[in-house]
Amino acid sequence: NTNTTTIPALVGSQDLLISDELNHTSIVNGARASGAAIRTFRHNNSNHLEGIIREAIIMGRPKSRRPWGKILVIVEGIYSMEGEYCNLRAIVDVCKKYGAYVYLDEAHSIGAMGPSGRGCAEYCGVDTNDIDVMMGTFTKSFGGMGGYIAASKEVVAFLRSECKGSTFHNSLSPVVCQQVISAFRVINGEDGSTRGQEKLTALRDNSNYMRMKLTDMGLHVLGNYDSPIMPVMLYNPTKIAAFSRECFKRGLAVVVVGFPAVPILMSRARFCISAGHTRKDLDRALCEIDEIADILKLRYVRSTLG
């Protein structure tokens, strides 16, 4: 609920919200609830974004043609259904050029990207001072629950009083807070060990190994290397349940994704790699997936018929 409750507190009916076309549902719901005008730009396309911002500044608000109160651009660090990184450097440069605000969703990138796990900004070499609002979750890399907003002191103070997620929701329990703090200490190496860096390295190595092997099988794998999210395309909607059942029979827990989360002919399975996976775990999974690929005809890279 972090996106869903925070975005309406940041923008309103006099503002323009510009969203990447592949942003998560929570961002879409927050944008709709805000009452702001909404525009979408082509995925990771900074040139298209610049065109939309320029037109918005020139034309102003519909009917009155008065200037927009503020323009907020929302992107994700790693796109959860694509496994791709945000083109953050180019997008931030465009926003700075035209005075637009940047909102970065780091739900899948914080604790997983960058040499020290500081997320998409570190990985892309972007100064966090150039990002106005950074959102993230404690449920993934930190093993807790809830979400957070990182911004200037003034923005955080404003959200404490105006964001429904802060004023009406329950606070995190002390146990969860300590879990998150401990996870931060491990990742930063403040616990006196190298576990944090070892896990970051293992996550990156496991992700790249799994992606390379899936690609070598002839499967159509989306996303970038170093990304722990690997969508494997099924395309045919009838293969969604079949793939899930075949994996279940072999003891593999997978996520399959279909309409309306993705377009109806863009069905996929999504593998999320962990630092806790051993090479033996991955090899066993790959062996089973290779067999399933033959049964369901999934080798689309080699043939359009799979």
LUMKERO-548145 format. One record per residue (C-alpha): x, y, z; residue in three letters; residue number from 1. Coordinates in steps of 0.02 Angstrom, whole numbers, padded with zeros to 5 digits. Each point is the difference from the previous one (the first is absolute). Layout:
BEGIN
+--------+--------+--------+---------+-----+
|      x |      y |      z | residuo | num |
+--------+--------+--------+---------+-----+
|      X |      Y |      Z |     ALA | NUM |
...
+--------+--------+--------+---------+-----+
//
This chain:
BEGIN
+--------+--------+--------+---------+-----+
|      x |      y |      z | residuo | num |
+--------+--------+--------+---------+-----+
|  00000 |  00000 |  00000 |     ASN |   1 |
|  00150 |  00118 |  00007 |     THR |   2 |
| -00021 |  00060 | -00180 |     ASN |   3 |
| -00190 | -00002 |  00008 |     THR |   4 |
| -00007 |  00115 |  00151 |     THR |   5 |
|  00154 |  00109 | -00029 |     THR |   6 |
| -00032 |  00056 | -00180 |     ILE |   7 |
| -00170 |  00080 |  00039 |     PRO |   8 |
|  00084 |  00100 |  00139 |     ALA |   9 |
|  00132 |  00069 | -00120 |     LEU |  10 |
| -00107 |  00052 | -00149 |     VAL |  11 |
| -00178 |  00062 | -00027 |     GLY |  12 |
| -00121 |  00066 | -00128 |     SER |  13 |
|  00113 |  00145 | -00052 |     GLN |  14 |
|  00149 | -00113 | -00033 |     ASP |  15 |
|  00064 | -00113 | -00140 |     LEU |  16 |
|  00062 | -00176 |  00034 |     LEU |  17 |
|  00106 | -00083 | -00135 |     ILE |  18 |
|  00021 | -00188 |  00020 |     SER |  19 |
|  00100 | -00133 | -00092 |     ASP |  20 |
| -00123 | -00109 | -00095 |     GLU |  21 |
|  00061 | -00157 |  00090 |     LEU |  22 |
| -00009 |  00066 |  00178 |     ASN |  23 |
| -00070 | -00113 |  00136 |     HIS |  24 |
| -00186 | -00008 |  00039 |     THR |  25 |
|  00027 |  00086 |  00168 |     SER |  26 |
|  00067 |  00153 | -00092 |     ILE |  27 |
| -00147 | -00004 | -00121 |     VAL |  28 |
| -00124 | -00008 |  00144 |     ASN |  29 |
|  00087 |  00140 |  00094 |     GLY |  30 |
|  00002 |  00108 | -00156 |     ALA |  31 |
| -00186 | -00027 | -00030 |     ARG |  32 |
| -00042 |  00037 |  00181 |     ALA |  33 |
|  00098 |  00163 | -00002 |     SER |  34 |
| -00117 |  00091 | -00119 |     GLY |  35 |
|  00150 |  00066 | -00099 |     ALA |  36 |
|  00004 | -00001 | -00189 |     ALA |  37 |
|  00094 | -00155 | -00059 |     ILE |  38 |
|  00111 | -00026 | -00152 |     ARG |  39 |
|  00104 | -00154 | -00040 |     THR |  40 |
|  00164 | -00008 | -00094 |     PHE |  41 |
|  00071 | -00146 | -00097 |     ARG |  42 |
|  00097 | -00120 |  00110 |     HIS |  43 |
|  00173 |  00068 |  00045 |     ASN |  44 |
| -00009 |  00124 | -00144 |     ASN |  45 |
|  00072 |  00165 |  00061 |     SER |  46 |
| -00028 |  00085 | -00169 |     ASN |  47 |
| -00186 | -00036 |  00007 |     HIS |  48 |
| -00003 |  00060 |  00180 |     LEU |  49 |
|  00084 |  00163 | -00049 |     GLU |  50 |
| -00130 |  00027 | -00136 |     GLY |  51 |
| -00142 | -00023 |  00123 |     ILE |  52 |
|  00078 |  00119 |  00127 |     ILE |  53 |
|  00033 |  00133 | -00133 |     ARG |  54 |
| -00179 | -00010 | -00063 |     GLU |  55 |
| -00066 |  00008 |  00178 |     ALA |  56 |
|  00101 |  00157 |  00038 |     ILE |  57 |
| -00048 |  00085 | -00164 |     ILE |  58 |
| -00186 | -00045 |  00001 |     MET |  59 |
| -00033 |  00007 |  00187 |     GLY |  60 |
| -00158 | -00072 |  00077 |     ARG |  61 |
| -00147 | -00043 | -00113 |     PRO |  62 |
| -00134 |  00135 | -00023 |     LYS |  63 |
|  00085 |  00134 |  00108 |     SER |  64 |
|  00176 | -00018 | -00075 |     ARG |  65 |
|  00069 |  00053 |  00167 |     ARG |  66 |
|  00167 | -00079 |  00054 |     PRO |  67 |
| -00003 | -00166 |  00090 |     TRP |  68 |
|  00025 |  00012 |  00188 |     GLY |  69 |
|  00136 | -00132 | -00010 |     LYS |  70 |
|  00056 | -00137 | -00119 |     ILE |  71 |
|  00046 | -00167 |  00081 |     LEU |  72 |
|  00087 | -00139 | -00099 |     VAL |  73 |
| -00014 | -00176 |  00073 |     ILE |  74 |
|  00114 | -00145 | -00046 |     VAL |  75 |
|  00057 | -00166 |  00077 |     GLU |  76 |
|  00178 | -00056 |  00037 |     GLY |  77 |
| -00033 | -00176 | -00065 |     ILE |  78 |
| -00163 | -00029 | -00093 |     TYR |  79 |
| -00082 | -00146 |  00088 |     SER |  80 |
| -00077 | -00084 | -00153 |     MET |  81 |
|  00144 |  00038 | -00120 |     GLU |  82 |
|  00157 | -00025 |  00103 |     GLY |  83 |
|  00072 |  00158 | -00080 |     GLU |  84 |
|  00092 |  00144 |  00081 |     TYR |  85 |
| -00064 |  00176 | -00009 |     CYS |  86 |
|  00093 |  00115 | -00120 |     ASN |  87 |
|  00022 |  00110 |  00152 |     LEU |  88 |
|  00145 |  00109 | -00055 |     ARG |  89 |
| -00088 |  00062 | -00157 |     ALA |  90 |
| -00169 |  00021 |  00087 |     ILE |  91 |
|  00073 |  00100 |  00144 |     VAL |  92 |
|  00093 |  00112 | -00123 |     ASP |  93 |
| -00162 |  00037 | -00093 |     VAL |  94 |
| -00093 |  00038 |  00162 |     CYS |  95 |
|  00137 |  00116 |  00063 |     LYS |  96 |
|  00003 |  00090 | -00168 |     LYS |  97 |
| -00186 |  00044 |  00011 |     TYR |  98 |
| -00024 |  00012 |  00188 |     GLY |  99 |
| -00105 | -00157 |  00020 |     ALA | 100 |
|  00004 | -00102 |  00160 |     TYR | 101 |
|  00061 | -00181 |  00001 |     VAL | 102 |
| -00083 | -00141 |  00099 |     TYR | 103 |
|  00099 | -00164 | -00001 |     LEU | 104 |
| -00079 | -00165 |  00054 |     ASP | 105 |
|  00143 | -00109 |  00064 |     GLU | 106 |
| -00106 | -00147 |  00062 |     ALA | 107 |
|  00101 | -00127 | -00101 |     HIS | 108 |
|  00167 |  00091 | -00012 |     SER | 109 |
|  00043 |  00055 |  00177 |     ILE | 110 |
|  00115 | -00127 |  00082 |     GLY | 111 |
|  00026 | -00088 | -00166 |     ALA | 112 |
|  00081 |  00123 | -00121 |     MET | 113 |
|  00162 |  00095 |  00008 |     GLY | 114 |
|  00170 | -00046 |  00074 |     PRO | 115 |
| -00063 |  00029 |  00178 |     SER | 116 |
| -00184 | -00039 | -00027 |     GLY | 117 |
| -00059 |  00180 |  00000 |     ARG | 118 |
| -00113 | -00026 | -00149 |     GLY | 119 |
| -00026 |  00068 | -00173 |     CYS | 120 |
|  00075 |  00172 |  00034 |     ALA | 121 |
|  00165 | -00076 |  00053 |     GLU | 122 |
| -00001 | -00124 | -00144 |     TYR | 123 |
| -00033 |  00137 | -00129 |     CYS | 124 |
|  00116 |  00127 |  00078 |     GLY | 125 |
| -00137 |  00125 |  00043 |     VAL | 126 |
|  00017 |  00115 |  00150 |     ASP | 127 |
| -00147 | -00032 |  00118 |     THR | 128 |
| -00011 |  00189 |  00025 |     ASN | 129 |
| -00068 |  00007 | -00177 |     ASP | 130 |
| -00145 | -00117 |  00045 |     ILE | 131 |
| -00138 |  00088 |  00096 |     ASP | 132 |
| -00092 | -00151 |  00071 |     VAL | 133 |
|  00066 | -00178 |  00020 |     MET | 134 |
| -00123 | -00135 |  00048 |     MET | 135 |
|  00043 | -00177 |  00053 |     GLY | 136 |
| -00062 | -00152 |  00093 |     THR | 137 |
|  00067 | -00096 |  00149 |     PHE | 138 |
| -00080 | -00163 | -00057 |     THR | 139 |
|  00131 | -00056 | -00126 |     LYS | 140 |
|  00185 |  00032 |  00033 |     SER | 141 |
| -00028 |  00038 |  00185 |     PHE | 142 |
| -00113 | -00147 |  00043 |     GLY | 143 |
| -00125 |  00108 |  00095 |     GLY | 144 |
| -00162 |  00085 | -00046 |     MET | 145 |
| -00064 |  00173 | -00044 |     GLY | 146 |
|  00075 |  00135 | -00109 |     GLY | 147 |
|  00094 |  00164 |  00013 |     TYR | 148 |
|  00019 |  00170 | -00082 |     ILE | 149 |
|  00170 |  00085 | -00009 |     ALA | 150 |
| -00003 |  00185 | -00042 |     ALA | 151 |
|  00047 |  00170 |  00069 |     SER | 152 |
| -00042 |  00040 |  00180 |     LYS | 153 |
| -00140 |  00116 | -00056 |     GLU | 154 |
| -00081 | -00131 | -00113 |     VAL | 155 |
|  00009 | -00134 |  00134 |     VAL | 156 |
| -00076 |  00117 |  00130 |     ALA | 157 |
| -00141 |  00042 | -00123 |     PHE | 158 |
| -00035 | -00184 | -00035 |     LEU | 159 |
| -00005 | -00042 |  00185 |     ARG | 160 |
| -00154 |  00110 |  00018 |     SER | 161 |
| -00080 | -00013 | -00172 |     GLU | 162 |
|  00033 | -00177 | -00062 |     CYS | 163 |
| -00142 | -00120 |  00044 |     LYS | 164 |
|  00125 | -00143 |  00013 |     GLY | 165 |
|  00083 |  00093 |  00144 |     SER | 166 |
| -00151 |  00073 |  00090 |     THR | 167 |
| -00123 | -00147 | -00008 |     PHE | 168 |
|  00105 | -00158 | -00017 |     HIS | 169 |
|  00079 | -00099 |  00141 |     ASN | 170 |
|  00181 |  00033 |  00043 |     SER | 171 |
|  00132 | -00133 | -00028 |     LEU | 172 |
|  00024 | -00115 |  00149 |     SER | 173 |
|  00163 |  00015 |  00100 |     PRO | 174 |
|  00051 | -00173 | -00060 |     VAL | 175 |
| -00016 |  00050 | -00184 |     VAL | 176 |
|  00092 |  00164 |  00031 |     CYS | 177 |
|  00145 | -00093 |  00080 |     GLN | 178 |
|  00001 | -00125 | -00143 |     GLN | 179 |
|  00016 |  00142 | -00126 |     VAL | 180 |
|  00136 |  00087 |  00102 |     ILE | 181 |
|  00096 | -00163 |  00015 |     SER | 182 |
| -00015 | -00030 | -00187 |     ALA | 183 |
|  00070 |  00174 | -00035 |     PHE | 184 |
|  00147 | -00035 |  00116 |     ARG | 185 |
|  00037 | -00165 | -00087 |     VAL | 186 |
| -00009 |  00077 | -00175 |     ILE | 187 |
|  00111 |  00146 |  00053 |     ASN | 188 |
|  00125 | -00116 |  00085 |     GLY | 189 |
| -00031 |  00082 |  00169 |     GLU | 190 |
| -00025 | -00170 |  00084 |     ASP | 191 |
|  00187 | -00034 | -00010 |     GLY | 192 |
| -00015 | -00129 | -00138 |     SER | 193 |
|  00003 | -00007 | -00189 |     THR | 194 |
| -00169 | -00088 | -00013 |     ARG | 195 |
| -00083 |  00148 | -00081 |     GLY | 196 |
|  00126 |  00017 | -00141 |     GLN | 197 |
|  00003 | -00189 | -00022 |     GLU | 198 |
| -00188 | -00004 | -00021 |     LYS | 199 |
|  00002 |  00143 | -00125 |     LEU | 200 |
|  00133 | -00090 | -00101 |     THR | 201 |
| -00093 | -00166 |  00011 |     ALA | 202 |
| -00162 |  00082 | -00057 |     LEU | 203 |
|  00084 |  00077 | -00151 |     ARG | 204 |
|  00093 | -00160 | -00045 |     ASP | 205 |
| -00155 | -00110 |  00022 |     ASN | 206 |
| -00106 |  00120 | -00105 |     SER | 207 |
|  00125 |  00007 | -00142 |     ASN | 208 |
|  00028 | -00189 |  00002 |     TYR | 209 |
| -00187 | -00036 | -00004 |     MET | 210 |
| -00032 |  00128 | -00138 |     ARG | 211 |
|  00143 | -00068 | -00106 |     MET | 212 |
| -00059 | -00180 |  00015 |     LYS | 213 |
| -00182 |  00042 | -00036 |     LEU | 214 |
|  00055 |  00097 | -00154 |     THR | 215 |
|  00111 | -00144 | -00058 |     ASP | 216 |
| -00153 | -00114 |  00006 |     MET | 217 |
| -00081 |  00107 | -00134 |     GLY | 218 |
| -00128 |  00077 |  00117 |     LEU | 219 |
| -00052 |  00181 | -00026 |     HIS | 220 |
|  00063 |  00085 |  00159 |     VAL | 221 |
| -00039 |  00183 |  00032 |     LEU | 222 |
|  00103 |  00124 |  00100 |     GLY | 223 |
|  00181 |  00044 |  00030 |     ASN | 224 |
|  00149 | -00092 |  00071 |     TYR | 225 |
|  00027 |  00033 |  00187 |     ASP | 226 |
| -00189 |  00008 |  00023 |     SER | 227 |
| -00068 | -00132 |  00121 |     PRO | 228 |
| -00168 | -00001 | -00089 |     ILE | 229 |
| -00011 | -00113 | -00153 |     MET | 230 |
| -00163 | -00005 | -00100 |     PRO | 231 |
| -00006 | -00148 | -00120 |     VAL | 232 |
| -00128 |  00025 | -00137 |     MET | 233 |
| -00141 | -00126 | -00020 |     LEU | 234 |
| -00104 |  00109 | -00119 |     TYR | 235 |
| -00144 | -00123 | -00022 |     ASN | 236 |
| -00123 |  00025 |  00146 |     PRO | 237 |
| -00040 | -00187 |  00001 |     THR | 238 |
|  00179 | -00035 |  00052 |     LYS | 239 |
| -00014 |  00099 |  00162 |     ILE | 240 |
| -00087 | -00134 |  00103 |     ALA | 241 |
|  00093 | -00140 | -00090 |     ALA | 242 |
|  00170 |  00076 |  00043 |     PHE | 243 |
| -00051 |  00026 |  00181 |     SER | 244 |
| -00062 | -00180 |  00017 |     ARG | 245 |
|  00155 | -00075 | -00080 |     GLU | 246 |
|  00112 |  00100 |  00117 |     CYS | 247 |
| -00104 | -00047 |  00151 |     PHE | 248 |
|  00011 | -00185 | -00043 |     LYS | 249 |
|  00190 |  00018 | -00001 |     ARG | 250 |
|  00009 |  00094 |  00164 |     GLY | 251 |
|  00032 |  00173 | -00073 |     LEU | 252 |
| -00090 |  00152 |  00070 |     ALA | 253 |
| -00024 |  00127 | -00141 |     VAL | 254 |
| -00107 |  00152 | -00035 |     VAL | 255 |
| -00099 |  00003 | -00162 |     VAL | 256 |
| -00072 |  00162 | -00065 |     VAL | 257 |
| -00145 |  00027 | -00118 |     GLY | 258 |
| -00134 |  00126 | -00046 |     PHE | 259 |
| -00039 |  00130 |  00068 |     PRO | 260 |
|  00173 |  00018 |  00082 |     ALA | 261 |
|  00075 | -00011 | -00175 |     VAL | 262 |
| -00078 |  00008 | -00175 |     PRO | 263 |
| -00096 | -00158 | -00040 |     ILE | 264 |
|  00128 | -00066 | -00126 |     LEU | 265 |
|  00151 |  00046 |  00108 |     MET | 266 |
| -00022 | -00135 |  00133 |     SER | 267 |
|  00158 | -00045 |  00094 |     ARG | 268 |
|  00079 | -00092 |  00145 |     ALA | 269 |
|  00101 |  00106 |  00120 |     ARG | 270 |
|  00151 | -00070 |  00090 |     PHE | 271 |
|  00068 |  00098 |  00149 |     CYS | 272 |
|  00176 | -00050 |  00049 |     ILE | 273 |
|  00066 |  00008 |  00178 |     SER | 274 |
|  00173 |  00009 |  00075 |     ALA | 275 |
| -00054 | -00153 |  00102 |     GLY | 276 |
| -00010 | -00110 | -00155 |     HIS | 277 |
|  00149 | -00115 | -00022 |     THR | 278 |
|  00070 | -00047 | -00169 |     ARG | 279 |
| -00069 | -00175 |  00031 |     LYS | 280 |
| -00174 |  00073 |  00025 |     ASP | 281 |
|  00011 |  00098 | -00161 |     LEU | 282 |
|  00067 | -00147 | -00101 |     ASP | 283 |
| -00142 | -00111 |  00061 |     ARG | 284 |
| -00128 |  00133 | -00045 |     ALA | 285 |
|  00079 |  00025 | -00171 |     LEU | 286 |
| -00005 | -00186 | -00034 |     CYS | 287 |
| -00186 | -00005 |  00037 |     GLU | 288 |
| -00036 |  00158 | -00100 |     ILE | 289 |
|  00094 | -00072 | -00149 |     ASP | 290 |
| -00115 | -00151 |  00003 |     GLU | 291 |
| -00156 |  00109 |  00018 |     ILE | 292 |
|  00058 |  00108 | -00146 |     ALA | 293 |
| -00004 | -00154 | -00112 |     ASP | 294 |
| -00172 | -00053 |  00061 |     ILE | 295 |
| -00081 |  00171 | -00021 |     LEU | 296 |
|  00101 |  00058 | -00152 |     LYS | 297 |
|  00076 |  00156 |  00078 |     LEU | 298 |
|  00161 |  00019 | -00099 |     ARG | 299 |
| -00061 |  00154 | -00094 |     TYR | 300 |
|  00175 |  00065 | -00034 |     VAL | 301 |
|  00033 | -00151 | -00111 |     ARG | 302 |
| -00172 | -00013 | -00079 |     SER | 303 |
| -00158 |  00106 | -00003 |     THR | 304 |
| -00095 | -00161 |  00042 |     LEU | 305 |
|  00107 | -00031 |  00155 |     GLY | 306 |
+--------+--------+--------+---------+-----+
//
